[in-house]
């Protein structure tokens, strides 16, 4: 009859009461059926065993490639245990003690311990430090001479081999981790390698991964603009040189995404780039108050033939009509001028809002507002000064210098003729032809909103330079 061993297991690493186990040999490992289960990937499935032989308990190392440490020294075959010994099994620390009829194992988990599965030597533990783990006098109370290691015994090797095989397919649950419906039979046995048997990935896998990632990165550097863009950008933004003179931008965009899409707001990037001597990107106060900016009228990614200037002309009528029910920062829009366009006087009252002080200063016209001028009088002065001093007669009756005069639009002055100007406005303010290409942008019978409503007041160019009086580049 085999000699029964009695063991008391105290798990300080688990919330568990002490357990007493009676067995002919205590099996220690990661296998679920081991009497002392140490669940950690660095622990072998069946790593060590403890057996009572004669009057002494002996520790057997069952995995030479992953040995157990006794008091800081790796156990190659077997070693007798004595009170106060410390066993190191990967991150677990087992303190050995004795009673009159049992071996006590106190298990603790060493948090932060560096586990080495191939070389189990550790500079952190030594027999000089082990005595500090026990309470003073504890070792003296169980003083005992350590027995010499056992010589090679084939019977013991057979015993442990049998215990390991039985543990892999035993029906009896572990006393520490009982559970029902145990698996049975070799077909249900699942084998998993320990860390000392796992095959590491070859270096070639990482090399090929680096090559593939690098190739994709290079491809993305060339194709990212087309890959993520909803549509190609306009030819004007794709050019690497400035083709318009005088230029309207500080530099050519060169098909770059980051010039517009960066950590800064796109509106800010637009204003920084479109800041040249002949053109400064500005937004009138009503549009700024409504939250309308550059990209509201000049949205990109509409194809290579897209023209930002032409799109703005269409945007005016798309937005300012009664069918648009959207609100802009609380502001509603509708069809302007009550659906009629022309001379801005209705029932003898000026409906034209006039220019702000800053806008009027940019015109550099030698007409100033007098203290006695009402708002009506000042708008009238602005309107007539703009036409008389800046616009050519263009086939109408004008002055000797070819400029507009009062009689160009009014047939009588007492009373003032307000009907004829309505028919003459269309000679200049209807239709638009693109300079350079002569492409019709606005039909002759359609009004050009930008004739009167200038968004970019610091633009020194004009929608039709042939109508302007040459006056030092002034508008």
CORMOPE-V35695 format. One line per field, one symbol per residue. phi: phi as a letter, one per 40 degrees, with the letter a starting at -180 (. if undefined). A space follows every 10 residues. Layout:
phi=???
This chain:
phi=.cccbbbbbb cccbcacdbb bbacaccbic cdcccbcbca cccccbcaab acbgbbcbcb ccbdcbccbb fgbcccbaac bbdgcbbbbf ccbbcbabbc babbbbbbbc cgcccbcbbc cbccbacccc cccccdgccc cbdaccccdc cdbcccccdc ccccccccbc ccccccbcac fccagccccb bbccccbccc cccccccccc cccccccccc ccbccccbcc acccdccccc bcbbbccbbc accggccccb caccccdccc ccccabccab cbbcdccccc gcbdccbbcc gbhcccbccc cccccdcccc acccccbbfg ccbaccfggb biccbbfgbc cccgbcdccc cccfbcbbcc dccccccccc ccdccdcccb bccfgccbcc cgccbdccbb cbbacccbcc dcccdccbbb gabccgbfcc cbcccbcccc cbcccccccc cbcacccccc aggcc
